[in-house]
Amino acid sequence: MERIAVIDLGSNSARLVISDIMPSGHFVVVDELKETVRLGQDMERDGFLKPARVAQAVKTLKMFRKLCDSHKVDKVYAIATNAVRRAKNQKSFLEEINSVCDFKFRVLSEEEEAMNVYRGVINSLDVPKGVIMDISGSSTQLIQYNRRNVLNRENLPFGTITLSDLFNDPNQTAAQQAQSVAAFVTEQFDRIGWLKELEPDVQFIGVGGTFRNLAKISRIIKHYPLEMIHNYNLSDVDFGVVYDRVTSRDADKRTRIRGLSVERADIFVSALACIKGFLSVTNFENIVVSASGIREGIMFNHAVPSTAEKPITDVMGHSLMTKMLYYNVDVPHAEHVCNLSIQLYKQLRVLHKLPRQYVKVLRIAALLHDSGSRIKFYDKNKHSFYFIMNSGLYGVSHRDLVLASFVARHQPYDEFSLTEWNRYKDIVREEDLIAVMKLAVILRIAESLDRSRLGAVKTLNCDVLGDSVIMKTQVEGDCSLEIKNALSVGADFAKAYRKNLEIL
């Protein structure tokens, strides 16, 4: 297994991400480190990176070198973005950090930066049409795509640091400064013609530290039960709540806001004002937060080189396979259980009457139903519940992740905990509870029908006759173990489907 590192030296912070790359073309992050360097601070005066900022960058990169060495990293992708790209002393800066820290930094062009951000998003979110916003310390990237093709992009010469410096007026309150920033950026965004021609189904996707902090604060305010940032959705109302809370406080009190990093507190007002200005121009009513961006784009490109030309077709499937391979799940067994589950779902459609959207939930639960045994065989279903809930799967909504977790746990009716279910009441829907119980029974039967893990039960055909469901199996060899196990689910099948279960 190969181990790579990606170093992203931005205007505000430097980040190191270390990943294991599997031969199959999948990767898993094993370590990361972030340091605030403020490389772009005070550059607007003369275009030079300042000595204090350079010194901080060198200090940080030395720490990164130590961590890379301790992890025995095979390859390092070291990239620098807007601040270094604009710096008049770029050459001397790169020579210093490359010689002192033994990294070979590459300064990305605006297009390369935008495309790596795009690849990080498109290969980790199931959003067909979107406008991506990535706010750095000294620039703001906008990328519009449609059905996996980039249509438009803009790189605007202002970011959280530059806006904070430009509108830093000690005689104004934070709210007044935010209004000034919002008015300025609104004027800039208003000049971009394609923003006024967006189709109604285009979604707004936020990338970077600003949006991660925004999501963290929103989660805390709403008592959101999941700690996931990726694919977290904020309504414009949710954004307004955070905006008012942040801009109504002075700098000292702002550092005490839960979810807001101390290092970002002084520039967060400008960051939120930038988003507010963008929302006023575009009229988006929702923000999708992506935890994947430029670094993940580079990792995808390394692990799956074809993503440089064409994004991953099945984002969720690729992510599921990553989990299964990395945690040594029995893939043939998991795929066979999934196949049997989908067969049962289709055969029993006349009884469960569930919409097609639940097939995705069943697929996740079936492929990861055995993941809990990687923790401990006993009570493995409870461990699978925890594993799926915290898996951070790409291409999956938080709601589907919660539902799949409960399906994989497949508690019998008389043991189902409504108290635990109600923890997620703001994510799930009223009709989901019945669906989960019906899907859990399907998964239990499918898992039982591959009890020996030999794939002996090939196909299923269900006939609904009176008060019974006759399940006919096409098998290879002796399947008495499988059928006996499946029949043990009969009582719960009767409760879920109001029919007796017979298996032939």
C-alpha positions as CSV (number, residue, x, y, z in Angstrom):
1,M,0.0,0.0,0.0
2,E,1.3,3.4,-1.0
3,R,1.3,6.4,1.3
4,I,1.1,9.9,0.0
5,A,0.9,13.4,1.5
6,V,-0.7,16.5,0.1
7,I,0.4,19.9,1.4
8,D,-1.8,22.9,0.6
9,L,-0.1,26.2,1.3
10,G,-2.8,28.8,1.1
11,S,-3.2,32.5,1.9
12,N,-4.6,31.8,5.4
13,S,-3.5,28.4,6.5
14,A,-1.3,25.5,5.6
15,R,-2.7,22.0,5.7
16,L,-1.1,18.5,5.5
17,V,-3.2,15.4,4.7
18,I,-1.6,12.0,4.7
19,S,-3.5,9.1,2.9
20,D,-3.0,5.4,2.3
21,I,-3.6,4.6,-1.4
22,M,-4.8,1.0,-2.1
23,P,-3.9,-0.8,-5.3
24,S,-7.6,-0.9,-6.3
25,G,-7.7,2.9,-6.7
26,H,-9.2,3.9,-3.3
27,F,-7.7,6.1,-0.6
28,V,-8.2,6.7,3.1
29,V,-6.9,9.6,5.2
30,V,-4.7,8.5,8.1
31,D,-3.5,11.8,9.5
32,E,-3.7,15.5,9.0
33,L,-2.3,18.7,10.4
34,K,-3.4,22.3,10.0
35,E,-1.6,25.5,11.0
36,T,-2.6,29.1,10.5
37,V,0.2,31.0,8.7
38,R,-1.6,34.1,7.3
39,L,0.8,34.1,4.3
40,G,-1.4,36.6,2.4
41,Q,-1.6,39.1,5.3
42,D,-0.5,42.7,4.4
43,M,0.3,41.7,0.8
44,E,-2.0,44.3,-0.6
45,R,0.5,47.1,0.3
46,D,3.3,46.1,-2.0
47,G,2.7,42.5,-3.3
48,F,5.5,41.0,-1.2
49,L,5.2,38.1,1.3
50,K,6.2,39.5,4.7
51,P,9.2,38.1,6.6
52,A,7.1,37.2,9.7
53,R,4.7,35.3,7.5
54,V,7.5,33.6,5.6
55,A,9.1,32.6,8.9
56,Q,5.8,31.1,10.2
57,A,5.4,29.2,6.9
58,V,8.9,27.7,7.3
59,K,8.2,26.8,10.9
60,T,5.0,25.0,9.9
61,L,6.5,23.2,6.9
62,K,9.3,21.9,9.2
63,M,6.6,20.3,11.3
64,F,5.0,18.9,8.2
65,R,8.3,17.4,7.1
66,K,8.7,15.7,10.5
67,L,5.2,14.2,10.3
68,C,5.8,13.0,6.7
69,D,9.0,11.3,7.7
70,S,7.5,9.6,10.8
71,H,4.7,8.3,8.5
72,K,7.2,7.1,5.9
73,V,5.4,8.9,3.1
74,D,6.3,7.7,-0.3
75,K,5.3,10.8,-2.3
76,V,4.5,14.4,-1.4
77,Y,2.3,16.7,-3.5
78,A,3.2,20.2,-2.3
79,I,1.1,23.0,-3.8
80,A,0.9,26.7,-3.3
81,T,-2.1,28.8,-4.3
82,N,-3.1,32.4,-4.7
83,A,-0.9,34.3,-2.2
84,V,2.3,32.7,-3.5
85,R,1.0,32.9,-7.1
86,R,0.7,36.7,-6.7
87,A,3.8,37.3,-4.6
88,K,6.6,39.4,-6.2
89,N,9.1,37.5,-4.1
90,Q,7.7,34.1,-5.1
91,K,11.0,32.8,-6.4
92,S,13.0,33.5,-3.3
93,F,10.2,32.2,-1.1
94,L,10.0,28.9,-2.9
95,E,13.8,28.5,-2.9
96,E,13.9,28.9,0.8
97,I,11.1,26.5,1.7
98,N,12.2,23.9,-0.8
99,S,15.7,23.9,0.5
100,V,15.0,24.2,4.3
101,C,12.0,21.9,4.4
102,D,13.0,19.5,1.5
103,F,9.7,20.0,-0.3
104,K,9.3,20.7,-4.0
105,F,6.4,23.2,-4.1
106,R,4.4,23.7,-7.3
107,V,2.4,26.9,-7.7
108,L,-0.9,26.2,-9.2
109,S,-2.5,28.4,-11.9
110,E,-6.0,29.7,-11.3
111,E,-7.4,27.0,-13.6
112,E,-5.4,24.2,-12.0
113,E,-6.6,25.3,-8.6
114,A,-10.2,25.5,-9.7
115,M,-10.1,22.1,-11.4
116,N,-8.7,20.4,-8.3
117,V,-11.4,21.9,-6.1
118,Y,-14.0,20.8,-8.7
119,R,-12.6,17.2,-8.7
120,G,-12.7,17.1,-4.9
121,V,-16.4,18.1,-4.9
122,I,-17.7,16.1,-7.9
123,N,-16.1,12.8,-6.8
124,S,-17.5,13.1,-3.3
125,L,-21.0,14.7,-3.6
126,D,-24.0,13.5,-5.6
127,V,-25.0,16.9,-6.8
128,P,-25.7,17.0,-10.6
129,K,-25.6,20.8,-11.1
130,G,-23.8,23.2,-8.8
131,V,-22.0,26.4,-8.2
132,I,-18.9,25.9,-6.0
133,M,-17.6,28.7,-3.8
134,D,-14.1,28.4,-2.2
135,I,-13.1,31.4,-0.1
136,S,-9.4,31.5,0.7
137,G,-7.5,34.2,2.5
138,S,-6.9,36.3,-0.6
139,S,-9.2,35.0,-3.3
140,T,-12.7,33.7,-4.0
141,Q,-13.2,30.9,-6.5
142,L,-16.5,30.3,-8.2
143,I,-17.0,27.2,-10.4
144,Q,-20.2,26.3,-12.2
145,Y,-20.7,22.8,-13.5
146,N,-23.5,20.8,-15.0
147,R,-23.7,17.0,-15.2
148,R,-20.0,16.7,-14.6
149,N,-18.8,19.4,-17.0
150,V,-17.3,22.7,-15.9
151,L,-19.2,25.5,-17.6
152,N,-17.9,28.7,-16.0
153,R,-15.3,29.8,-13.4
154,E,-14.2,33.0,-11.8
155,N,-11.3,33.9,-9.6
156,L,-12.0,37.1,-7.7
157,P,-9.1,39.0,-6.1
158,F,-10.5,39.1,-2.5
159,G,-10.8,36.7,0.3
160,T,-11.2,36.6,4.1
161,I,-7.9,38.3,4.9
162,T,-8.0,40.9,2.2
163,L,-11.6,41.9,2.9
164,S,-10.8,42.1,6.7
165,D,-7.8,44.3,6.0
166,L,-9.7,46.5,3.5
167,F,-12.7,47.1,5.8
168,N,-10.9,47.2,9.1
169,D,-12.4,50.3,10.7
170,P,-12.0,50.5,14.5
171,N,-14.8,53.0,14.6
172,Q,-17.3,50.6,13.2
173,T,-19.0,47.6,14.9
174,A,-18.7,44.1,13.5
175,A,-22.2,44.4,12.0
176,Q,-21.3,47.7,10.2
177,Q,-18.1,46.2,8.8
178,A,-20.1,43.2,7.6
179,Q,-22.5,45.5,5.8
180,S,-19.7,47.2,4.1
181,V,-18.1,44.0,3.0
182,A,-21.4,42.6,1.8
183,A,-22.1,45.7,-0.2
184,F,-18.7,45.6,-1.8
185,V,-18.8,41.8,-2.8
186,T,-22.4,42.1,-4.0
187,E,-21.3,44.7,-6.5
188,Q,-18.5,42.4,-7.6
189,F,-20.7,39.3,-7.9
190,D,-23.3,41.3,-9.7
191,R,-20.9,41.8,-12.6
192,I,-20.7,38.1,-13.3
193,G,-23.3,37.5,-16.1
194,W,-23.6,33.7,-15.8
195,L,-24.7,34.0,-12.1
196,K,-27.9,35.6,-13.3
197,E,-28.7,32.8,-15.7
198,L,-28.6,29.8,-13.3
199,E,-31.3,27.1,-13.7
200,P,-33.6,26.6,-10.7
201,D,-32.2,23.1,-9.8
202,V,-28.6,24.3,-9.5
203,Q,-27.2,23.9,-5.9
204,F,-24.8,26.1,-4.0
205,I,-21.8,24.2,-2.6
206,G,-19.4,25.7,-0.1
207,V,-15.8,24.5,0.2
208,G,-13.0,25.4,2.6
209,G,-12.5,26.5,6.2
210,T,-15.1,29.2,6.2
211,F,-17.9,26.8,5.3
212,R,-16.6,24.1,7.6
213,N,-16.7,26.6,10.5
214,L,-20.2,27.8,9.4
215,A,-21.4,24.2,9.4
216,K,-20.0,23.5,12.9
217,I,-21.6,26.6,14.4
218,S,-24.9,25.7,12.7
219,R,-24.8,22.1,14.0
220,I,-24.2,23.3,17.5
221,I,-27.1,25.8,17.4
222,K,-29.5,23.3,16.0
223,H,-28.3,20.4,18.3
224,Y,-27.7,18.4,15.2
225,P,-27.1,14.7,16.1
226,L,-24.4,14.0,13.5
227,E,-20.9,15.4,13.7
228,M,-20.5,15.2,9.9
229,I,-19.5,18.3,8.0
230,H,-19.5,16.8,4.5
231,N,-22.9,17.1,2.8
232,Y,-24.3,19.2,5.7
233,N,-27.1,21.4,4.4
234,L,-27.9,24.9,5.7
235,S,-31.0,26.8,4.7
236,D,-30.7,30.5,4.1
237,V,-32.5,30.9,7.5
238,D,-29.9,28.7,9.2
239,F,-27.2,30.9,7.6
240,G,-29.0,34.1,8.9
241,V,-29.0,32.8,12.4
242,V,-25.2,32.2,12.3
243,Y,-24.6,35.5,10.6
244,D,-26.5,37.5,13.2
245,R,-24.8,35.6,16.1
246,V,-21.3,36.3,14.7
247,T,-21.7,39.9,13.5
248,S,-23.5,41.0,16.7
249,R,-20.3,40.3,18.8
250,D,-17.1,42.1,19.1
251,A,-13.7,40.3,18.5
252,D,-13.3,39.1,22.1
253,K,-16.7,37.7,22.5
254,R,-16.6,36.1,19.0
255,T,-13.8,33.8,20.1
256,R,-16.2,32.2,22.5
257,I,-18.6,31.1,19.9
258,R,-18.7,27.3,19.9
259,G,-17.7,25.8,16.6
260,L,-15.6,28.8,15.5
261,S,-11.9,28.3,15.5
262,V,-10.0,30.9,17.4
263,E,-7.6,31.4,14.5
264,R,-10.5,32.3,12.2
265,A,-12.5,34.5,14.6
266,D,-11.0,37.8,13.4
267,I,-11.7,37.2,9.7
268,F,-15.0,35.3,10.0
269,V,-17.2,38.4,9.8
270,S,-15.8,39.2,6.4
271,A,-16.2,35.6,5.3
272,L,-19.8,35.5,6.3
273,A,-20.4,38.9,4.7
274,C,-18.9,37.5,1.4
275,I,-21.4,34.6,1.5
276,K,-24.3,37.0,2.3
277,G,-23.4,39.1,-0.7
278,F,-23.3,36.1,-2.9
279,L,-26.7,34.8,-1.7
280,S,-28.2,38.3,-2.3
281,V,-27.1,38.1,-6.0
282,T,-28.0,34.5,-6.6
283,N,-31.0,33.9,-4.4
284,F,-29.9,30.4,-3.4
285,E,-32.0,29.1,-0.5
286,N,-29.7,26.4,0.6
287,I,-25.9,25.8,1.1
288,V,-24.4,22.3,0.7
289,V,-21.1,22.1,2.6
290,S,-18.4,20.0,1.1
291,A,-15.5,18.8,3.3
292,S,-13.7,17.7,0.1
293,G,-11.8,20.3,-1.9
294,I,-8.5,20.9,-3.5
295,R,-6.6,18.3,-1.4
296,E,-9.1,15.6,-2.0
297,G,-9.1,16.5,-5.7
298,I,-5.4,15.8,-5.8
299,M,-5.8,12.5,-3.9
300,F,-8.5,11.4,-6.3
301,N,-6.3,12.2,-9.2
302,H,-3.5,10.1,-7.8
303,A,-5.6,7.1,-6.7
304,V,-7.8,7.2,-9.8
305,P,-5.9,8.9,-12.6
306,S,-8.9,8.8,-14.9
307,T,-10.6,11.4,-12.8
308,A,-8.4,14.0,-14.4
309,E,-10.6,13.6,-17.5
310,K,-13.8,12.0,-16.2
311,P,-15.3,12.0,-12.7
312,I,-16.2,8.8,-10.9
313,T,-19.5,7.5,-12.2
314,D,-20.8,5.9,-9.0
315,V,-19.6,8.2,-6.1
316,M,-21.4,6.2,-3.4
317,G,-20.3,2.8,-4.8
318,H,-16.7,3.9,-5.0
319,S,-16.9,5.2,-1.4
320,L,-18.5,2.0,-0.2
321,M,-15.8,-0.1,-1.8
322,T,-13.2,2.0,-0.1
323,K,-14.7,1.2,3.3
324,M,-15.1,-2.5,2.5
325,L,-11.5,-2.9,1.3
326,Y,-9.8,-0.8,3.9
327,Y,-11.6,-2.5,6.8
328,N,-11.3,-6.0,5.3
329,V,-15.0,-6.7,4.9
330,D,-15.8,-10.0,3.0
331,V,-16.6,-8.3,-0.3
332,P,-18.1,-11.3,-2.2
333,H,-20.4,-12.1,0.8
334,A,-21.4,-8.4,1.1
335,E,-22.2,-8.1,-2.6
336,H,-24.2,-11.3,-2.6
337,V,-26.2,-10.2,0.4
338,C,-26.8,-6.9,-1.4
339,N,-27.9,-8.7,-4.6
340,L,-30.3,-10.9,-2.6
341,S,-31.7,-7.8,-0.8
342,I,-32.4,-6.0,-4.0
343,Q,-34.1,-9.1,-5.4
344,L,-36.3,-9.3,-2.3
345,Y,-37.0,-5.6,-2.4
346,K,-38.3,-5.9,-6.0
347,Q,-40.2,-9.1,-5.3
348,L,-42.0,-7.7,-2.3
349,R,-42.8,-4.3,-3.8
350,V,-46.5,-5.1,-4.0
351,L,-46.4,-5.5,-0.2
352,H,-44.0,-2.8,1.1
353,K,-45.0,-0.1,-1.5
354,L,-41.8,1.8,-0.8
355,P,-40.5,4.4,-3.3
356,R,-37.3,3.6,-5.2
357,Q,-35.3,6.1,-3.1
358,Y,-35.0,3.5,-0.4
359,V,-33.0,1.2,-2.6
360,K,-29.9,3.4,-1.9
361,V,-30.5,2.9,1.8
362,L,-30.8,-0.8,1.4
363,R,-27.7,-1.0,-0.7
364,I,-25.6,0.8,1.9
365,A,-26.9,-1.3,4.8
366,A,-26.4,-4.6,2.8
367,L,-22.9,-3.9,1.7
368,L,-21.8,-2.7,5.2
369,H,-24.0,-5.0,7.3
370,D,-21.0,-7.0,8.4
371,S,-18.7,-4.1,9.0
372,G,-19.3,-4.2,12.8
373,S,-17.6,-7.6,13.0
374,R,-14.3,-5.7,12.3
375,I,-14.8,-4.3,15.8
376,K,-16.2,-7.3,17.5
377,F,-18.2,-10.3,16.3
378,Y,-20.6,-10.3,19.3
379,D,-23.2,-7.6,18.9
380,K,-21.8,-6.9,15.5
381,N,-25.1,-5.4,14.3
382,K,-24.8,-2.7,16.9
383,H,-21.2,-2.1,15.9
384,S,-22.3,-1.9,12.2
385,F,-24.8,0.7,13.2
386,Y,-22.0,2.8,14.7
387,F,-19.7,2.1,11.8
388,I,-22.2,3.3,9.1
389,M,-23.3,6.3,11.1
390,N,-19.8,7.5,11.4
391,S,-18.5,6.3,8.0
392,G,-18.6,9.7,6.2
393,L,-19.6,8.0,3.0
394,Y,-19.4,10.1,-0.1
395,G,-22.4,10.6,-2.3
396,V,-24.9,9.9,0.5
397,S,-27.2,12.3,2.3
398,H,-27.2,12.4,6.1
399,R,-30.7,11.1,6.1
400,D,-29.9,8.0,4.0
401,L,-26.9,7.4,6.2
402,V,-29.0,7.4,9.4
403,L,-31.6,5.1,7.8
404,A,-29.0,2.7,6.5
405,S,-27.5,2.5,10.0
406,F,-30.8,1.5,11.6
407,V,-31.5,-1.0,8.8
408,A,-28.1,-2.7,9.4
409,R,-28.8,-2.8,13.1
410,H,-32.0,-4.7,12.2
411,Q,-33.6,-4.8,15.6
412,P,-36.7,-7.0,16.0
413,Y,-39.9,-5.0,16.4
414,D,-40.2,-5.7,20.1
415,E,-36.6,-4.4,20.8
416,F,-36.7,-1.3,18.6
417,S,-35.8,1.8,20.5
418,L,-37.9,4.8,19.7
419,T,-35.8,6.9,22.1
420,E,-32.7,6.3,20.0
421,W,-34.7,6.9,16.8
422,N,-36.1,10.2,18.1
423,R,-32.5,11.5,18.4
424,Y,-32.5,11.9,14.7
425,K,-36.1,13.3,14.3
426,D,-34.8,16.5,12.6
427,I,-33.1,14.4,9.9
428,V,-35.5,11.5,9.3
429,R,-39.1,11.7,8.1
430,E,-42.3,10.3,9.7
431,E,-42.7,7.6,7.0
432,D,-39.0,6.5,7.4
433,L,-39.6,4.4,10.6
434,I,-41.9,1.9,8.9
435,A,-39.6,1.8,5.9
436,V,-36.6,1.0,8.1
437,M,-38.4,-1.9,9.8
438,K,-39.5,-3.4,6.4
439,L,-36.0,-3.0,5.0
440,A,-34.4,-4.5,8.1
441,V,-36.5,-7.6,7.6
442,I,-35.4,-7.9,4.0
443,L,-31.7,-7.5,5.0
444,R,-32.0,-10.2,7.7
445,I,-33.5,-12.7,5.3
446,A,-30.9,-11.9,2.6
447,E,-28.1,-12.2,5.2
448,S,-29.5,-15.6,6.4
449,L,-29.7,-16.8,2.8
450,D,-25.9,-16.5,2.5
451,R,-25.2,-17.9,6.0
452,S,-22.5,-20.2,4.7
453,R,-21.0,-17.4,2.6
454,L,-20.8,-19.7,-0.4
455,G,-23.3,-17.8,-2.5
456,A,-25.4,-21.0,-2.8
457,V,-28.8,-19.2,-3.1
458,K,-28.7,-17.7,-6.5
459,T,-32.1,-16.2,-7.2
460,L,-35.4,-15.6,-5.4
461,N,-39.0,-15.6,-6.6
462,C,-41.8,-14.6,-4.3
463,D,-45.5,-15.4,-4.8
464,V,-48.1,-13.6,-2.6
465,L,-50.9,-16.2,-2.0
466,G,-53.6,-15.3,0.5
467,D,-52.1,-14.7,3.9
468,S,-48.7,-16.1,2.9
469,V,-45.6,-15.2,0.9
470,I,-44.1,-18.3,-0.8
471,M,-40.4,-17.6,-1.4
472,K,-38.9,-20.0,-4.0
473,T,-35.1,-20.3,-4.1
474,Q,-32.9,-21.4,-6.9
475,V,-29.8,-22.9,-5.3
476,E,-26.6,-24.9,-5.8
477,G,-26.0,-27.6,-3.3
478,D,-27.4,-28.1,0.2
479,C,-29.0,-24.9,1.5
480,S,-30.7,-26.3,4.6
481,L,-28.6,-24.0,6.9
482,E,-29.6,-20.9,4.9
483,I,-33.3,-21.7,4.7
484,K,-33.5,-22.6,8.4
485,N,-31.8,-19.2,9.3
486,A,-34.1,-17.3,7.0
487,L,-37.2,-18.9,8.4
488,S,-36.2,-17.6,11.9
489,V,-37.1,-14.2,10.7
490,G,-40.7,-15.3,10.1
491,A,-42.2,-13.7,13.1
492,D,-40.7,-10.2,12.3
493,F,-41.7,-10.7,8.6
494,A,-45.3,-11.3,9.7
495,K,-45.3,-8.1,11.7
496,A,-43.7,-6.0,8.9
497,Y,-45.7,-7.4,6.0
498,R,-48.8,-8.9,7.6
499,K,-48.1,-12.2,5.8
500,N,-46.7,-15.6,6.8
501,L,-43.3,-16.6,5.3
502,E,-42.7,-19.9,3.6
503,I,-39.4,-20.7,1.9
504,L,-38.9,-23.5,-0.6
